[in-house]
């Protein structure tokens, strides 16, 4: 088995696999309201989708999105199915999105990480900026990564 991935343009692509993962992780596990999880920004986003792949199967297991907001790039909605966590799928998705953003000219990329995920993002090269804040009842930390701070195994 190995990891493969693909990009999907939100405005043009079929987001059924992306939304299935997000619904399981954010709506069912974390209790985020469906209406909050699915917003109009999906139409403007580029998504990364990671698959567990074998000889005769290909299962979508992780996803995330990249947004261009005025003059910055934001990674968000990173979700990995529970049974596939700590197996490299989330890391793969984040690195796909980082690579895409740097290729598109990003000087810096930010993520509003849920507090339990801060150490995960630090392993990739993100650093904390600003104070912890709350969004939808979840404590978060803004983090940024730049080309020169992205850790060794980064796609870019």
Beta strands, then each sheet from edge to edge (+ up, - down):
strand 1: 2-9
strand 2: 46-53
strand 3: 58-69
strand 4: 72-80
strand 5: 109-114
strand 6: 127-128
strand 7: 133-135
strand 8: 138-145
sheet 1: 1+ 2- 3+ 4- 5- 8+ 6-
sheet 2: 1+ 2- 3+ 4- 5- 8+ 7-
end
